[in-house]
Amino acid sequence: MAMIELVMPKMGESIMEATILKWLKEEGDTVELDESILEIATDKVDSDVPSPVAGVLKKKLYKEDDVVAVGTAIAIIATEGEEGSAAPSTSDQSVSTSNKPAEPVVVTNEPLPQSPAVASINRNGTPSTSNNGTGRFYSPLVLNIARQESISMQVLEGLPGTGRDGRLTKKDILAFVKHGGTPMANRPAVPAAKENKASTQSRVALSPSPSLSGDVEIVEMGRMRKLIADHMVMSKKVSPHVTSFVEADVTNLFNWRNKVKKEFEAREGTKITFTPIFVEAVAKALRDFPGVNVSVDGDKILYKKDINIGVATALPSGNLIVPVIKGASGLNLAGLAASVNNLVDKARNNKLRPDDTQGGTFTLTNVGTFGNLSGTPIINQPQVAILATGAIKKKPAVVETEFGDLIAVRHLMFLSLSYDHRVVDGFLGGSFLRRVADYLEGFDPNRSL
């Protein structure tokens, strides 16, 4: 019988650790190849970890809510066959071959060797894999942030943690840095107790406790809702938001879509919604106005050559996630429809990978799906603009014809663009938004599939 290590998979370039949300299998349970064993969460997305082999879950090495570094063994699976150990296919580790039989993985009840996930900081501020003597451990991500912000070990040990058993999380240390003002290296040294008090007072000032009266139900925010809340607050603090509006006559594309939707689905095997048509128009406009397809790094503007458009998607839980269509400008309408439908389906079935939500350069949110006429969306950092498309409504409108102006019933919709006024001024933002509307209004009603 061989003992196979199941390791925490690498979920994306910037992902260094993940939280175990739920074990789907118990010790002693039989697992099939590619059967999900546990659910994990990163700061980007939730995902399942499948079994790399068929066998029996022999031992779970971590509990639910534990934060585990990428590449760390999280379980042992017993399989039939010669003894040996192997890394699962979901990891980025290379597998070396040898004529010598592999040594078996020994599973005991003794404490596991300390992994990088429980590292501490030396007195000089560099990471160490040894215990700091206080019984408190820190993830590599927290240690790296502490080192970059010159936060001493004394202050780090005094910070309250919101993780399991008081563990200090990424959110905790970033909140400390944000609410504490400047990094520790630029501030006079103060005792940790005073530092904590100042940080707490800052948080209280920013988020006063509500007055509760009457019949009130208090519900703790879920993990994803907390991440969304933090991201939205951060975006409003970072970017001075400006929102512009236009109304577009989309009668041609509305009628075209209704005319071809059955034929399109029969031929392409996927439905044609309005979203890929909107994405196509946005991709064209971004090519025309590259100054909107940027991000900001300090006093530098980073122009993105790739056009990767995120599509905000509402989940059954009520939360929001933004999967990204990579290389949107290089896809035809059928390719955009397939990409949109595939990503939305994966999002709603909790099948997204972290890479599916990374690398976006612009975001589209369709508030018209909920019957809303328009909205003022918040920029998805580090992007500098986000477009909201409203509901398509039949309205009387003035139509110019060769016989003069006429009043006719047309399909109209509002488009709204929120943009970062640090780098996108009114001329650029307004011109880009108008160009998107022009592409939609100029849609060819006789366009072939």
Stockholm file with secondary structure:
# STOCKHOLM 1.0

chainA/1-449         MAMIELVMPKMGESIMEATILKWLKEEGDTVELDESILEIATDKVDSDVPSPVAGVLKKKLYKEDDVVAVGTAIAIIATEGEEGSAAPSTSDQSVSTSNKPAEPVVVTNEPLPQSPAVASINRNGTPSTSNNGTGRFYSPLVLNIARQESISMQVLEGLPGTGRDGRLTKKDILAFVKHGGTPMANRPAVPAAKENKASTQSRVALSPSPSLSGDVEIVEMGRMRKLIADHMVMSKKVSPHVTSFVEADVTNLFNWRNKVKKEFEAREGTKITFTPIFVEAVAKALRDFPGVNVSVDGDKILYKKDINIGVATALPSGNLIVPVIKGASGLNLAGLAASVNNLVDKARNNKLRPDDTQGGTFTLTNVGTFGNLSGTPIINQPQVAILATGAIKKKPAVVETEFGDLIAVRHLMFLSLSYDHRVVDGFLGGSFLRRVADYLEGFDPNRSL
#=GR chainA/1-449 SS CEEEEEECCCCSTTCCEEEEEEESSCTTCEECTTCEEEEEECSSCEEEEECSSSEEEEEECSCTTCEEETTCEEEEEEESSSCCCCCCTTSCCCCCCCSSCCCCCCCCSSCCCCCGGGBEECTTSCEESSCCSSSCCBCHHHHHHHHHTTCCHHHHHHSCCCSGGGCCCHHHHHHHHHHTCSCGGGSCCCCHHHHHHHHHHHHHHHSCCCCCCSSCCCCCCCHHHHHHHHHHHHHHHHSCEEEEEEEEECHHHHHHHHHHHHHHHHHHSSCCCHHHHHHHHHHHHHHHCGGGSEEEETTEEEECSSCCEEECEECTTSCEECCEETTGGGCCHHHHHHHHHHHHHHHHTTCCCGGGGSCCSEEEEEGGGGTCSCCCCCCCTTBSEEEEECCCEEEEEEEEETTEEEEEEEEEEEEEEEEETTTCCHHHHHHHHHHHHHHHHTCCTTCCC
#=GC SS_cons         CEEEEEECCCCSTTCCEEEEEEESSCTTCEECTTCEEEEEECSSCEEEEECSSSEEEEEECSCTTCEEETTCEEEEEEESSSCCCCCCTTSCCCCCCCSSCCCCCCCCSSCCCCCGGGBEECTTSCEESSCCSSSCCBCHHHHHHHHHTTCCHHHHHHSCCCSGGGCCCHHHHHHHHHHTCSCGGGSCCCCHHHHHHHHHHHHHHHSCCCCCCSSCCCCCCCHHHHHHHHHHHHHHHHSCEEEEEEEEECHHHHHHHHHHHHHHHHHHSSCCCHHHHHHHHHHHHHHHCGGGSEEEETTEEEECSSCCEEECEECTTSCEECCEETTGGGCCHHHHHHHHHHHHHHHHTTCCCGGGGSCCSEEEEEGGGGTCSCCCCCCCTTBSEEEEECCCEEEEEEEEETTEEEEEEEEEEEEEEEEETTTCCHHHHHHHHHHHHHHHHTCCTTCCC
//
